[in-house]
């Protein structure tokens, strides 16, 4: 499948945009590449979280009351 980029307009705080532009120059990259990488990282973290939730979905639940009782029994509270 062909990698097609689409244009989008994003509004940045002027100081943030300046920092982003300086980072782009420093890393010999483009603002677009930096923003795209940041978004991919952000979305992949969400995907990892969802996978962890799914993996743990079959674990038995523990009520808040049970946790408090255990903490008290263990002398933690």
C-alpha positions, 0 to 999 in steps of 0.5 A, spaced: 500 500 500 502 506 498 504 511 503 500 517 502 501 523 506 495 528 508 495 535 509 492 538 516 492 545 519 495 545 526 495 551 531 500 551 536 502 556 541 507 561 538 513 559 543 511 552 542 512 552 534 518 556 535 521 550 539 519 545 534 522 549 529 528 549 532 528 542 534 527 541 526 533 544 524 537 541 530 535 534 528 535 536 520 528 534 520 521 537 519 516 540 523 511 535 520 516 529 521 517 531 528 509 532 529 508 525 526 512 521 530 510 524 536 503 522 534 505 515 533 508 515 539 502 517 543 497 513 539 502 507 540 502 508 548 494 508 547 494 501 544 499 498 549 494 500 554 488 497 551 492 491 550 494 491 557 487 492 559 484 486 555 490 481 557 488 483 564 480 483 563 479 475 565 483 477 572 479 476 578 476 483 581 478 485 588 473 490 591 476 496 595 473 493 601 478 487 600 484 491 599 483 496 605 482 489 609 488 486 607 492 493 608 489 493 615 491 486 616 498 487 614 499 493 618 500 498 613 494 502 615 
